Amino acid sequence: MNRRALVALVGRPNVGKSTLFNRIIGQRLAVVSEIPGTTRDRLYREAEWSGTTFLLVDTGGIEITDGHHTEPLSEDSELFLPMIRQQASIAIQDADIIVQVVDGQAGITAADKEVADILRRSRKPIIVAANKLESRKIWDQAYEFYELGLGAVYAISALHGMGTGDLLDAIVEVIPKVDYEQEDDSIKVAILGRPNVGKSTLLNQLLGEERAIVSPIPGTTRDAIDTKLMVLDHVFTLIDTAGIRRRGKIDPGVEKYSVLRAVKALQRADVALLLIDASEGITSQDAHIAGMLAEEMASVIVLVNKWDAVEKDAYTINSYTEEIQSALNFLPYVPLIFISAKTGQRVDKILSTVIEVNEARYHRISTGQMNRLMRDAIGRHPPPQQGGIRVKFLYSTQAGVDPPTFIFFVNKPEWIHFTYRRFLENRIRELYPFPGTPIRLIFRARSEDRFSQNF
């Protein structure tokens, strides 16, 4: 998975970070409100500018507290301020580039200065975006923010999009200077899951030694830990990540909110191991993490841990399998392994499955096989038609791997419904199952006279 620079939007509450986030990604994903403290969960999405892609991260506002609040807060926002500070501090720690968003109309506040002091200590590339300058006539007000001593200041209106192009130019200019990790040939495996599902215990079991601290207190593992291991003639890099907590349930001071770190680990990983606690069953947060893996097009193995603690009969494993497959119905291709990290039960199956899944991610189907598959698929289930005109598939090929990507040249790509996409994916998986690995289907318009072949 390609490593992309992480760009974090930080700043005190209600300066327009979520509006800027939405403007850059072109979607209204972040909740926008006039009430300070609204953005409680960090959001991240891929953004692109001038041919450069990066991950844009929206954080809750950094609230500098001295026992008094100078801004009106919503009824329950004060309860979330410690969490918002934790989210922002993680973003500052893990981001490659930081954009401090300030209110250009309000001018510099004491909170802006204290936020700038926090950012300055990060020694990361920092850009200041003076927001809410809705008219170019007042853009000179942005110059005041040079007093923060962070470098270039850009006058913008996130609401109307004014000045955001110059801001993005500045972000993209810094991205090539990011120091990326050196690549190696090992199979990189990220161990993910909510706190206290046994990630560190599993790491120790795989290594055969006590390399990670194991504790019953959720949130003990606060940083990603990389460990090399050679098994089955393959070298693995095991990445143990901090647990992903259920949103809105973070205890201040106990644990840094580590979704962003998990995303970074996932970008470096070839295969992700998603741990689920069998004694609790699959939870909404497990599904939330699985959704993140699906969004990132990650290769995944689901490990149902603490299987030794479950009372079982002849039907238990089948009922658990049905429950998990139902909850994770968007990942039907993912292998399930029922393990006990504590006792070592079936742990020996994990790395051999990792090898299989990793090989699937780089597997290629020949063009001849693909076109034979297409003829068979269309024979079974003809493509849709409208007004007497039917979709014609002209040619198909596998264009890439990591993840496996298939291109279909058709006369009417916009008529390909989700259900027909799923049908084609199922037919491809009949030819080669791509265990644990998502596949990408792309439909491109081409006129019939460009191809002699027509299914």
N, C-alpha and C positions, 0 to 999 in steps of 0.2 A: 504494500500500500504506500502510495507516494506521500512523503512528508511535506506538509504545507505550512507556511508561516502562520503563526497565531497573532492576530491583531486584536487587542482588547480595548474597548471603550470604557473609560473609567471617569469618575468625577462625583461631586456631591449630588444629592438627590435633586430631581426636577430641573436638570439643565438640558434635557432633550436627548439623552443617550439612546433611548429606545426609538425615538423618532428618526435619529440619524441611522441607527441599525436598520430600520425598515427601509429607509431611503436607499441605503447602499445595496441591500440584498434584493430590493425591488418587490418585497412582499410585506404584508402586515402581520408579521409573526410575533413581534413583541407587543405586549399590552401597553398602550399609551394612555396616560392619565395625568391630570394636573396635580394629583395628590402626591407629594413627595413620598418615596419609599414604595412605589407601586411594583417596580421590577424586583421580585423576590427571588426568582430563579434565574441563574445564568442561562442565556440562550447562545447557541453557536450555530452558524450556518456558513456554507461555502459561499464566497463572493468572488467576483471576477472583474478585473479592470485592465484594459489595454493588453489582454492576452495573458495576464498573470492571475492565478487563482490563489486564494488564501482563506483561512478560517477567520471569520469575524465573530467576536465574542461580546455580547452585551452583558454588563454586570449591574447589580444593584448599586445604588449610590453609596459612596464612602461617607459615612456620617462621623464627623469629628465631635465627640461629646466631652463636655466638662461638667456634666450633671445638669445642664440646662439645654433646652431645645429652643432655638430662635425661630424655627419655621413650623407652621401648623402641620400636624401629622394626622393621617387617617386613624380611625378608632383603634386599630390593632397594629399599626406600622411600628410603633416603638418596640414591640415584642420581636420584630424581625430585624431591627438594626444590627444586632451582633452578627446575625447570619449574613446580612448584606455586606458587612465589613469583611467577614471571612471569605465570601465569594470574591470580592474585589481583591483581597490580598493574594488569593490563589491566582487570579488572573494576572496580577502584577508579577508574581513569582514565575509563572509559566509562560507568559506571553513573550513573543519575539519583538513586538512593536506595541507601544502604548499610545493611545490617543486620549489626552485629557480634554474632556468636553466641559466648557464653562458657559455661563450665561452672559453673552456679550452686552445685553442691555443692562443687566444688574451691576456689571463691573466686578472688580476683584473683591472677593469676600475673604474673611479670615479662614473660612473652611477651604476655599480654593488654595490659599497659601499652604495650609497644612497638608492638603492632598498633594500639592506639588512637592513638598518636602518628602513625603512618603515615596513618591515616584522617583525623585532624584536619587534616592538611596538605591533604587533598583539597578541603576547604571544600564538601563535599556534605552534604545532609541525612543524618544518621546516627541510627539507632535501635539500642539495645542489647537483645538477647534473652538473658536469663539462663536457660539450658536445664538440663534434667535435674532440675528441681524437681518431683518426681513427686507430692508431697503439698502441699496448700495450707498445711499447718501449718508448712512451712519456706520459704514464699514470702518471708518477711521477709529471707531471706539475699540476695535480689536487690538490696536497698538498698545493699549494699556496693559494687556496681558503679557507683554514681553517682560514686565516686571517680575513675573514668576521665575524667570531665569531658566526656562526649559528648552529654549530654542525657537524654531519657526512657529508663528501663529497664523492661522488661516481663518478669515471671516467667512461664516457660512450661515445659511438658513436651511436647516434640515427639513423644515416643514415644506418649503417651496423648492428645495434642491439647489438653491443659489450657492455657488462656491464649492460645492461638494466634489466637482470634477478636479479642481486644483488640489483639494485635500487628498483625494485618491491618488493623484499623480505623485504627491509627496510620499504616501504610504508605499506605493509600488516601487518608488526609487530606492527606498530603504531595504526592501525585501531581499535583493540579491546579496546584501551584506550579512544576512542571517547565517550563523554558523551551524550548519546541519551536521547531524551525526554521521560518522563514516559508515559506509555500508559494509556488511560482512556477509558471508555465505551461509551463516547458520539459519535454522528455521526459528523465527522469532514468535514466541507464544505469550500472549497477554492473558493473565489470570484475572477475570473480572467477576464482580458480584457485589451485592449489598454487604454491609458490614456483618461480621460474625457468621458468615456462611462456611468458613473454613479455608479461605484462600492461603493463608500462611501455613496452615497445617498441611495442605496439599503440596505446597512448595517444598516443605521439609520432607514429606514422604517421597516425592519425586527425586529429591537430591540424596535421600538416605542419610541426612544429617540435619542437625539443628542450625540452619542458616538464617531463618527468619524467626523473630520473637513471636511466640504463640501466646495469646491471652484471651480470656473469655470476655474482656471488655471491648465492646464494639469500637472500631476506629483506631486500634492500636497501630496498624500499618499506615503511616502518614505520607510516605514517599514511595515512588516506584522503585523497585529493587530489581536489578538485572543480574542474572546468574547464568553462567555457561554450564552446559551438561552434555556429555556424549553418551548416547544410547543407540543401539541398533545401527551402528555405523553412521549415525547422523549426529551433527552438532546442533544443539538447541540453545536458544537464549530465552530463559524464562523471565517474564516481566510480571512481578507481583505488584499490584496496584492498591492504592487506598480504596476502602469500601465506598460504594455509592449509597448515600443515605436517602431515605424516603423524604421527599420534598416537604418542607415545613416542619420537620422533626429534628432539626439539628440543635444539639445542646451547645450553647456558647462555651468556648474554651476546651471542649472535649475533643473535637476533630475538625480539621480543615475540610471544607466541602470540595470533593476531589473529582467531580465529573470531568472537569477540564483536563486534569492529569490523566484520567482514564482515556480521554479522547486522544491525547498525545501518545499514550502507550499503544492505543489501537492503531494509530497511523503507522507506527513502526512495526506492527505485528503482521505476520503472515496468517496466523490462526488465533482466534480468541476462544478461551475456555470460559463459558458462563456457568458459574456455580449457583445451584439452587438448593435450599435447605429442605431436605425431604421431610423433616419433622414438622415443618411449618406449611409445606405445600407451596405452590407457585403463587406469588403475590403480585400486586399491581406494579410494584417497583421492579420486580424481575422482568415483567413484560415491558416496562419502560426502558430498561437497559437493553433488552432484546431489540426493541424498536430502534435504539441508537445504533446497534450493530447492523441492523438492516439498512438504515440510512447510510451508513458508511460503507455498504457493500462488503462487509467483512465475512471471512470464512469462520464458521462457528461450530463448536461442539458443546452441547449442553451436558453438564455433569450434575447429576442429582446426588448431592452429598448427604452424609449422615444416614445412609441407608441402613446401617447397623442399628439405628435407634428406632426404626419403624417396625411395628408389629405386622407380621406378614402372613398371608395364606397363599393359596395357589393362584389367586386372582389379583393380588396386590400390585404386582409390577405392571400388569396390563391396564389396571384402572389408573395408575399414576401416569403411564404412557399416554393414555387417552386424554387425561386432564391437561398434561403439559402440551400435547399437540393441539388441543383445542384452544388453549390460551395463547399459544405461539403459532397460530395458523398461518401467519405470514412468513414463517420459516419452516415449511413442511419438509425440506431437504436436510434438516440438521440431525446428525446422529445424537442419540441419548445414551449415556453410560451411567449406570447406577453404581455409585462408589461409596466407600468410607475412607476419607482421608486419614481418619484417626487409626483405623485398623489396617489400612492398605488394601482393602477389598476392591478388586478390579482396577486398582490404580495402574497396574502393569499394562492395561489395555489403552491407556490414554495416549501415550506417545506414538504407539503404532497407528492409532487412529489419526493423530496429528499429521503423520507422514502421508497417510492416504488422502486426507483432506487437502494438504498442501500440494500434493501432486495433482489433485483434481483442479486446483485453482490455475494450474499452468498447462492443463491438458488441451490439446487441439483436436478438433474434428475436421477431417479433410473436406474440401469443397465438394468433391464427388459424393461423399457420404451425406453432406448437408442437402444437396439437391435431390438425392434419392429419398431422403427423409421428407423433404417438402412435397414431392410427388405423392408419397404415401399419405402424408397428413392431409393434403387437399382432397385426396380420394376418400378418406374417412369422413372429413368434415369440410365441405366447400366454404371458402371465405364469404363474407357478407356481400350483399349487393343493395343498391338503392336505385330506384327508378329504372330498373332493367339493366343497369350497369353494375357489373360485379368487380370486386377487387381481383386483380391479376398479379400473382407473384411471378416476377421475371427472373430472379436470380437470388441466391443466398450464399453467404460465406461467413466463416468465423474470422473476424477482423483483428482480434486480440485476445490476450489473457490477462489475468490479475486485475479484475475478474474476467472470466470468459465472456467475450462480447461477440454477438452475432448481428450481422446486417442483412436486412431483407429489402431488396429493391422491388417496389410495387408501384402500380399506377395511381392508387388512392390511399396513401398512408394514413390520412386523417380518418378513414373509415374503419381502421383496425381497432376494435373494441377491446377493453381489458380482458373480457372472457376469452376472446380469440388469442390474445397474447398468452394467457395462461395455458390454453390448449396447446399452442406451439411449444411453450416451455416444457410442458409435460411430455410432448413427443421427443424433444431433444433429450430429456432425461431418461427416456426409454432407451435411446441409443447409447447414452453415457450418463450415468446418474449424477455426476458432479457432487459427491457427498459433501455436505457441510458448506457448500459454496454457492453463492448467488450467481446467476447469469444475467447478462444485460442484453435485451433485444432492442435493436434500433431499426426503424422502418423509414426508408428514404424513397422519395418520389423519383421515378425514371419513366421516360416515355417508352412505349413498347418497341419502337423501331430501333432502339439502341441495343436490343438483345434478341438473339435468335431463339434463345430458350424461353419457354413460356409454360408454366405449370397449369 
